[in-house]
């Protein structure tokens, strides 16, 4: 059992009773290159963003959040413009 997967211990004993290995099963299986687990998902960014804690006026935060999803990205764009990037 791995930390990210539920217990997959099987209840069958006879190999003839083993579950069928479907395309879905293979798509969700862990992929290894030798002993190294190959991670799936979004590849690491070349220039990853940093998590910070920042105190902002409530009114400013409300205005930015009112724009809906993506408000944190909008803050980043506003700050990039402010510092001349």
C-alpha positions as CSV (number, residue, x, y, z in Angstrom):
1,X,0.0,0.0,0.0
2,X,1.3,3.5,-0.9
3,X,0.5,6.7,0.9
4,X,-1.6,8.0,-2.0
5,X,-3.6,4.9,-2.9
6,X,-6.1,3.0,-0.9
7,X,-5.4,-0.5,0.3
8,X,-5.5,-2.6,-2.8
9,X,-5.0,-5.9,-1.0
10,X,-7.1,-8.5,-2.9
11,X,-9.5,-11.0,-1.5
12,X,-9.0,-13.6,-4.3
13,X,-6.8,-16.6,-3.9
14,X,-7.1,-18.6,-7.1
15,X,-5.3,-16.8,-10.0
16,X,-8.2,-17.7,-12.2
17,X,-10.4,-15.5,-10.1
18,X,-8.2,-12.5,-10.5
19,X,-9.9,-9.3,-11.7
20,X,-9.7,-8.5,-15.4
21,X,-7.0,-6.0,-16.3
22,X,-8.8,-3.4,-18.3
23,X,-7.6,-0.3,-20.1
24,X,-8.8,1.9,-17.2
25,X,-6.7,-0.3,-14.8
26,X,-3.6,0.3,-16.9
27,X,-4.2,4.0,-17.3
28,X,-4.4,4.4,-13.5
29,X,-1.5,2.1,-12.6
30,X,1.8,3.6,-11.3
31,X,4.5,3.9,-13.9
32,X,8.1,3.1,-13.1
33,X,11.3,3.7,-15.0
34,X,13.6,1.1,-13.3
35,X,13.1,1.8,-9.5
36,X,11.9,5.4,-10.0
37,X,8.2,6.2,-9.8
38,X,7.3,8.5,-12.8
39,X,5.0,11.3,-11.5
40,X,2.0,12.2,-13.6
41,X,0.1,15.5,-13.8
42,X,1.4,18.9,-14.4
43,X,5.2,19.1,-14.9
44,X,7.2,21.3,-12.6
45,X,7.2,24.9,-13.8
46,X,10.5,26.4,-15.0
47,X,9.8,29.5,-12.7
48,X,7.4,28.3,-10.0
49,X,5.5,30.8,-7.9
50,X,6.2,31.2,-4.2
51,X,3.6,30.9,-1.5
52,X,3.6,33.9,0.8
53,X,1.5,35.4,3.6
54,X,0.4,38.9,2.9
55,X,-1.8,41.3,4.8
56,X,-4.2,43.3,2.5
57,X,-6.9,45.7,3.3
58,X,-10.3,43.9,3.4
59,X,-11.8,46.2,0.8
60,X,-9.0,45.5,-1.6
61,X,-9.3,41.8,-1.1
62,X,-13.1,41.9,-1.5
63,X,-12.8,43.8,-4.8
64,X,-10.3,41.4,-6.2
65,X,-12.3,38.3,-5.1
66,X,-15.5,39.8,-6.6
67,X,-14.0,39.2,-10.0
68,X,-14.4,35.5,-9.5
69,X,-11.9,32.7,-9.9
70,X,-8.4,33.7,-10.8
71,X,-8.3,36.6,-8.3
72,X,-4.8,35.5,-7.1
73,X,-3.5,35.5,-10.6
74,X,-4.9,39.0,-11.0
75,X,-3.1,40.1,-7.9
76,X,0.1,38.7,-9.4
77,X,-0.4,40.6,-12.7
78,X,-1.2,43.9,-10.8
79,X,2.0,43.5,-8.8
80,X,4.1,42.6,-11.9
81,X,2.9,45.8,-13.5
82,X,3.6,47.8,-10.4
83,X,7.2,46.7,-10.2
84,X,7.7,47.1,-14.0
85,X,7.7,43.5,-15.2
